[in-house]
Amino acid sequence: MIPMTLAEIARVLDASLDGVPDPAAPVTGPSAVDSREVVPGGLFAATVGARVDGHDYAAKAVADGAVAVLAARPVGVPAIVVADVQAALGVLARHVLERLDCTVIALTGSVGKTTTKDLLAQVLERYAPTVSTDRSFNNELGLPLTVLRADAGTRYLVLEMGAGRKGDLTYLTGIAPPQVSLVLNVGAAHVSRMGGGLADVAEAKGELVAALPPDGHALLNADDPYVVAMAARTTARVLLYGRSPGAGVRAEEVCLGDGARPSFDLVTPSGRARVALDLIGEHQVANALGAAAAATTLGLSADEIAAGLNAATRRSSGRFEITDRPDGVTVINDAYNANPESMRAGLHAFSALAGDRRTIAVLGAMGQQADASLARHEQVGRLVADLGIDVLIAVGDGDPLAMARAASGSRVAVHTAEDVAGATRVATALIAPGDVVFVKASSEYGLGACARALSAR
């Protein structure tokens, strides 16, 4: 963060200082909303969640090195008191960003955001100081926290932006206006909150493109017609990327190698270079192309982009996170989140990775699927059968049972479990040395705990 005194921050936020012995004390470190992540010289933002009130941890945060607390009320330690902590974080982030000389690259999509963001950051870091979203901190709290990690030396700011409802991206781009907007895809994630149809999702995702200035760059997935149509929402320059022959940045000669790792020829306006990803599944090609399109816009050559992609690794947990146990069992934790598109991609990658080893899929519900939820879970069950997966453990009542019924009658051995603990017990009893186990569900169902328990055995 650019160093600012407590008095300066209070002026920017139109806030009052409480219990501050020295208003000239500088804030030099990043901000945090988790008291366990406070660093000396930083700021602790006391947000109120469903279960935890950050104000209760104010004293601990200051004891651990926070210069002060951004709070909605006096907390007995140095504090900057504001009416709304979340809104104040956004205002502060926008103020800091206006003082930086960096390029903001924003990206969104129904699936693949975090992986694409991680790939792009690893490409750009090789050539210039880059700050990118940590994990999936892509909402109204996570985005300003990312901006506040940037400093005077930052050249690229890579911001993953999530949208649960229409208007979310308009709010986030108001904090961090992008010069480059990358839209990956339009799928059924959060569809129930956005109006119920893919056109509604596209309308929400298109807010990222609408936020561009005329001299900005819209990077659109040529393989998704909903995304291509977003070109009409901007006067910025448009670059199409994808596997379509007419895309300006595209993949040719795609193949899957050892361990289901994809490789392809990257074609950009600057030339052609071979990319071999250290990620699993053919769906990763689209994520790599999104990162390549952004890097191309920023002036990197095909060779430079390929070098970064070839060296990139998986950074974020819960996304096809592979653990090889001593008994030869491979556990794949893909339980950070799930929607129809990511479930299909994950199951295909799981099947390709397993090869001729026995496969066990531990699958829970995909949330927020509105009236189509039952049908979409049935589709997953049929895909499990079509892929020849050996064992399905469907976890939870309702839609997962529809998944189980759809897979029944095939060669799949179908089991059910009521909850995470039950799924862990059933899977533990079924797993044999050499098996490959795939665990996936929407994050609110907590199935990642099952994956972690199975990995630790």
N, C-alpha and C positions, 0 to 999 in steps of 0.2 A: 504494500500500500504506500502511496505517497504520504510522507509524514505530515500530520496535521495536529495542531494543538487541540485540547478539549474545548477551548474557547472558540476556535475556528469551526469545529464540528457543530457546536451549539448554534453558532450564527447560521450555518448552512441549513440546519434543521429547524430553526426558529424555536429552539429548545431552551430549557433552564438547566443550570448546573446545581447539583445538590450534593453536599458533603465533599466538595472538591477543594482540597487545600491549595492546589496550584493550577489555575486554569491554563497556564502556559505549558503544562505537562504534555509531551508529544505522544501521539499514537503512531507507532512505527510498524506494527505487525498486522496480520490479517485479523478479520473479525470471525467470531464463532457463535453458533447458537447452541452448541453442546459444550457444557462446562468442562468436559473431559478433553476437549480439543483446544482449549485456550492456550495461547502461547504468550510468553513475556513480551510486553509492549503492544499487545493487541487489545481489541475491544470485545466485550461479551454482550451479545444481544439477548435480552431476557424475553423470549417469546413464550406464549402460553399455548400449550397443546392440549390434546384430548385427555392426557393422563398426567402431564408434567407441566408445572409452572416454572419457567426459567428464573423468575424472581427469587425463588427459594434457594437458588444456587449462586446468587450474586456474591456473597461473602467468599465462598470457595473460589470463584473465578478470580476475584481480586487477589486472594491469597496465592493463587497459582500464577500471578503475573499480569493479569489484565489491568490496563491503566484505569479503566472505568467500565461501568455497565450502561448500556443503552436500555433504558427501562421506562415503563409506563407509570411508575410511582417511585418515591424514595425507597431505597433498599438498605440504608444504614452504612453504605460504602460509597465511594465516589461514583456518581451517576450523572448521565445526560438524560433528563426526563422529557419524554415526548408523549404525544397523545396516542400514537400508534407505532409500535416498534417495527412491525413489518414494513409499513409504508415509509418509515424513516430510513430503514436500510436501503430501500429503493432510491430515495432521494439522495442519500449519501453516495451510493454507487454511481448514479448519473452525474453527480458533481465531480467525483474523482475521474470518471471516464472522460469528461470534457477537458480535463487537464492532461490527458495522456495523448501521445502521438502513436497510436496503434490502429491496426485494422481489425474490425470486429467481423468475425465469420460466425453466423448463426445457422444452426441446422435443426430441422424437425422432421418428423415422419412417424408413422404408426409403429414401425419396427425398425431396429437397426441403429437407432440414434447413438446409443452409447458406444457401440463398437466402431461406428464410423467416426465419431468424435475422437476416440482413442487412436484410431489409425491416422487421422489427419494430424493430430497433435504430434505423433511420433515422426511423421514426415517433416513437419515444419520445424520441430525442435532441432533438427540437424543443421538448420541454416540461420535461425534467428531466435531470440528469446520469445518463448511462447507460454501463455497461460491458458489452461483448458479446464472445463468443468470437471470437478472431482466426482468420481462414481456417477450417479445419476442425479446430481443436485441441480435439477433443471427447472425448478418452480420459482414462485415469488420470493422464497427465502434463499434457495440455492444459487440462483443467478446473481443476485447482488453480492453474495459472499464470494463468488468466483471473481467478479469484477474487482472487489476490494482486495484480492490477492495480487492484482497487477501493480506494477510500479513504473517508474520513469523509463526503465530499460525495456519494457515489454513492447514487442513489435506486433505480435499476433495474439488476439484474444478469441479463442475458439469456444463458443457458447452453445451447449445443447439446450434447446428450449422445448419443454413439454407443454402439451395442451390437453387438459381434461374437459374443457368447455370452450365454447365460442367466446372470444374476447381475451382469453389467456395470453395468446401471443401478441395481441395488441398491447397489453399491459407490459409484457416482458420487453418488447422492442421499444417501448417508451422509456424504459430504464437504459437499455443498451441498443441504440439504433444500429442496425447492421449495414456494412458496406457490401457484404456478400451473404446471400441467403441461399441455403442448400435444402431442398425438399426431397426426401428419400422416397416416400410412398404414401399411399392412402389406404388404410385398412380398417378393420373393425374394432380396434382398440378404442375404448371410451365412447363407443357409438351411442350407447344409451343416454349419455350426458349431452351429446351434441345434436340430438334431434332424431336419431334412429336410423339414418341411412348413410351410405358412403358419400353422397353429395354433401351432406351436412358436415362430415369429417373433412372433406376437401375444402369447404368454405372456411372452416376453422384453421386448417393448416395453411391455407393461402394467405392468411394475415401476415405471415412471415415475408412473403413476396411483396405484398402491398406496402410494407414498411420501407422498402428500398428507396433511396434517392435516385434521380434520373441517371446519375453516373455510377450507380451500383451494378451488381452482377447477380442475376437470378440463375441458379444452377438447378435444372429440373430433370427428373428421371424420365428419359425418353420411352421407357418401357411401361410406364403407368399413365394411362390416358387422363386420369384425374389430375395428375401432377402437370402434365404437358399443358393442360387447359389453363393453368395458373399464369401462363405467359400473358394472358389478357389483363391481368391485374397489376401490371407494372409497366413503366416506361423505361426501366433499366435494361441493360444488355442481357440477353438470354443465351445461355449455353446449355445444350442438351447433352446428357451423358447416359450411358447404358449399353445394352447389347444390341440395340437396333442398329442396322447398317448406317443410318443417317446421323447418328449421334456424333457430336464433335469430339467427345472423349468416350471411347468405347473399348470393349473387350473382344478379342478374336482368339480363336484356337484355344478355347477353354477346355480344360481336362482336370480330372481328379487323380491325384497321385497317391502315394503311400499315406495311410491314415486318413484318407478322404480329404486331404489338403488340396485346395484348388490352385491351379496355375493358369496363366493366360497371357496373351500379348496385349499390352496396354498401348492403345493408339491415341495420340494427342496431336494437336496442331504442330508440336515441335518434333514429332517423330514417334518411334515405336521402341518399346522395351519389354523384356519378359519379366513377369511378376510371378513369384511363387510364394504364396501366403503360408504363414505358420498358424493358420486358423483352420477350423474344421467345417466342411460343408460348402456346397456350391453356392449357397445363398450369400456367402461372404464376398463373392465377386462384386455384387451390387454395392455392398458397403465400401469396398476398396475403390470402386469407380467413383462413388460420391466424394470420397477423400481426394482422389486424383483430380476430379473436376475442380475442386476448390484450390488445390495446389497449382493446377494449370493456370487458373485465373490470377493467382498471386505471382506468376512468372517463373515457376519451376519447370524444368525440362522433363521430358518423359524419363530420361535416365535418372535424374535426381529423384523423381517421384517413385520410380521402381525401386531404387536403392532403399528409400525409407520404408516402403511397404514390405520389402523382403526382410527387413530387419525388425519389423514390428511384431509385438507379442500381445497376448491378451492381457489387459490391465484391470478389468473390472470383474469382481466376483459374481457368482450366480448366473453367469452366461456361458454355457457350455464349458464349465469348469471341470477339468478331468483329474481324477485321482486314481492311480493304479495301486491297488492293495498288494501286500506281500503274497497273498494266495492267488494272484493272477486275475482277480476281479477288477474290472474297470467301472468306476462310478462317475456318471456325468451329472453334475448339478447345473441344471438349466432353469432353476425354479425362481429366478428373480421376478419374472413376470410371464404372462402367457396371453395370447389372443390367437384367433384362427390362423393368421399368417405365420406368426412365430412358432406355433405348434407344428404346422406342416413342415416348415424349414427345419426345425429341431428334430423331428422324427425322421425326415429324410437323411439328415446328417448322421444321426445316431445309427440308422440302418447301414449306411455306407461305411461308417467307421468300424462297426462290429464285424462286417464281413460274414464269415461262416461260424462265428462264435454265438452261443446262445444269448438271446436278448430278453431283457425284462424291462418293461416300461411302467413306471409308477407315475400315474397322471391324475391330477386334480382338476378342479374347475377353472374355466376361463371366465373371469368376471366381466360385468358390464356389457353383456351381449344382447340385452333388450329382448324383444319378442322372438328373435332368431336363435336364442341361446340353446334351446333343446336341439334344434336341427344342426347347429354347428358342433355340438358335442357328439351327436350321432355321426357326423362326417369324420370327426377325429377317430371314433371307434372303427369306422370302415377303413380309414387309412391305416390304422394299426394292423388290420387284417390283410389289406392289400400289400403292405410291405413285408408280410411274413414274419412279424415280430412274434416271438415264442410265448411270452407271458405278458399279460396286462393286469396291473393292479390299479383299479379305479378307486379313488379316494374321495369319500364324502357322499352325502345324500343328493338326490335331485339329478342335476345334469350329468354328473359322473356315472350314475347308474345307467343313463341313456347311452353313454359312451360304452359301457360294459355290454349292454344288450346288443348294440350294433356290431361289436366284435365277436359276440357269441355265434356259434354255428360254424365258425371257421376253424382253422387249426390252432388258433390262439387259445392258450389256457387262461381263462378269465377268473380273476379273484377280485373281491371288493374289501374295502376297509372303511370304517366309519370316520376315522380322523388320522392325524399325523402319527400318533403313537401306534395306532393299529396298523397303518401302512408300514411302519418300521418293523413291527413284529412279523407281519406276513412276508415282507421282502427278506428279512433275515432268515426266516425258515426256508425260503425257496432258493436263495442264492447258492450256487455251487462254484467251486474254483473255475476260473476262466470266463465266467459270465460277464456281460456288459449290461449295466443298469443305467437307465435314463430317467431322471426325475424332473417333472415340470408341472407347473400350475401358476395361476396368478399369485402375486406376492402376498395378498391379504390372507391366503389360506395357510401360509407358513410351512409349505412342504420342503423348503430348503433345510429345515431342521432334520427331516428324514434323510436327505442326501448327505448331510454332514455326519449323521449318526452311522450311516452305512459306510461312508468313507473312512471312518475312524476304526472300523472293526478289523 
